């Protein structure tokens, strides 16, 4: 759940969609019940590895994934 920033008692579901691409083709996607990117990269990569049989040679991610 997302935090109640407006302090009005309304919590919103926090889903996070991750998409892995290469050369503008989607290699895999995953949906997580987390409002931020933190702790989504490893499960996403496991799903990509399961679908493709291997991980890509290079993985690029922004600082939002640094908490893993």
C-alpha atoms as a printed R data frame, in Angstrom:
   type eleno elety resid chain resno      x       y       z
1  ATOM     1    CA   UNK     A     1  0.000   0.000   0.000
2  ATOM     2    CA   UNK     A     2  1.122   3.499  -0.713
3  ATOM     3    CA   UNK     A     3  1.460   5.866   2.202
4  ATOM     4    CA   UNK     A     4 -1.253   8.375   3.014
5  ATOM     5    CA   UNK     A     5  0.617  11.545   1.978
6  ATOM     6    CA   UNK     A     6 -2.568  13.640   1.858
7  ATOM     7    CA   UNK     A     7 -3.517  12.439   5.365
8  ATOM     8    CA   UNK     A     8 -7.113  11.852   4.313
9  ATOM     9    CA   UNK     A     9 -7.294   8.187   5.320
10 ATOM    10    CA   UNK     A    10 -7.260   6.903   1.744
11 ATOM    11    CA   UNK     A    11 -4.525   4.389   1.053
12 ATOM    12    CA   UNK     A    12 -4.009   3.436  -2.570
13 ATOM    13    CA   UNK     A    13 -2.760   0.052  -3.789
14 ATOM    14    CA   UNK     A    14  0.895   0.309  -4.753
15 ATOM    15    CA   UNK     A    15  1.741  -1.814  -7.761
16 ATOM    16    CA   UNK     A    16  5.029  -1.614  -9.594
17 ATOM    17    CA   UNK     A    17  5.511  -2.878 -13.151
18 ATOM    18    CA   UNK     A    18  9.017  -3.746 -14.328
19 ATOM    19    CA   UNK     A    19  9.842  -4.246 -18.020
20 ATOM    20    CA   UNK     A    20 13.110  -5.605 -19.406
21 ATOM    21    CA   UNK     A    21 14.020  -4.679 -22.984
22 ATOM    22    CA   UNK     A    22 16.775  -5.204 -25.510
23 ATOM    23    CA   UNK     A    23 16.964  -3.395 -28.859
24 ATOM    24    CA   UNK     A    24 13.424  -2.072 -28.296
25 ATOM    25    CA   UNK     A    25 11.983  -5.587 -27.804
26 ATOM    26    CA   UNK     A    26 10.356  -6.559 -24.515
27 ATOM    27    CA   UNK     A    27 12.188  -9.529 -22.994
28 ATOM    28    CA   UNK     A    28 10.012  -9.817 -19.926
29 ATOM    29    CA   UNK     A    29  7.791  -8.015 -17.474
30 ATOM    30    CA   UNK     A    30  6.756  -8.466 -13.874
31 ATOM    31    CA   UNK     A    31  4.212  -6.885 -11.543
32 ATOM    32    CA   UNK     A    32  5.057  -6.367  -7.869
33 ATOM    33    CA   UNK     A    33  2.939  -5.281  -4.902
34 ATOM    34    CA   UNK     A    34  5.486  -2.685  -3.882
35 ATOM    35    CA   UNK     A    35  5.137   1.068  -4.381
36 ATOM    36    CA   UNK     A    36  8.847   1.595  -5.186
37 ATOM    37    CA   UNK     A    37 11.535  -0.077  -7.302
38 ATOM    38    CA   UNK     A    38 13.473  -1.186  -4.226
39 ATOM    39    CA   UNK     A    39 13.510  -4.999  -3.961
40 ATOM    40    CA   UNK     A    40 11.913  -5.488  -7.407
41 ATOM    41    CA   UNK     A    41 15.039  -6.009  -9.530
42 ATOM    42    CA   UNK     A    42 16.071  -9.465  -8.293
43 ATOM    43    CA   UNK     A    43 12.597 -11.044  -8.611
44 ATOM    44    CA   UNK     A    44 12.216  -9.429 -12.046
45 ATOM    45    CA   UNK     A    45 15.565 -10.806 -13.227
46 ATOM    46    CA   UNK     A    46 14.674 -14.268 -11.909
47 ATOM    47    CA   UNK     A    47 11.512 -14.206 -14.025
48 ATOM    48    CA   UNK     A    48 13.463 -13.067 -17.111
49 ATOM    49    CA   UNK     A    49 16.039 -15.811 -16.522
50 ATOM    50    CA   UNK     A    50 13.310 -18.423 -16.223
51 ATOM    51    CA   UNK     A    51 11.678 -17.253 -19.479
52 ATOM    52    CA   UNK     A    52 14.901 -16.913 -21.520
53 ATOM    53    CA   UNK     A    53 17.049 -19.594 -19.915
54 ATOM    54    CA   UNK     A    54 19.805 -17.084 -19.110
55 ATOM    55    CA   UNK     A    55 20.312 -13.522 -17.965
56 ATOM    56    CA   UNK     A    56 21.369 -10.799 -20.399
57 ATOM    57    CA   UNK     A    57 25.112 -10.065 -20.475
58 ATOM    58    CA   UNK     A    58 24.635  -6.480 -19.266
59 ATOM    59    CA   UNK     A    59 22.006  -5.183 -16.860
60 ATOM    60    CA   UNK     A    60 21.436  -1.440 -16.522
61 ATOM    61    CA   UNK     A    61 19.256   0.005 -13.752
62 ATOM    62    CA   UNK     A    62 18.867   3.420 -12.128
63 ATOM    63    CA   UNK     A    63 19.664   4.344  -8.519
64 ATOM    64    CA   UNK     A    64 16.187   3.297  -7.331
65 ATOM    65    CA   UNK     A    65 17.399  -0.293  -7.383
66 ATOM    66    CA   UNK     A    66 20.469   0.479  -5.256
67 ATOM    67    CA   UNK     A    67 18.795  -0.677  -2.055
68 ATOM    68    CA   UNK     A    68 19.115  -4.312  -3.072
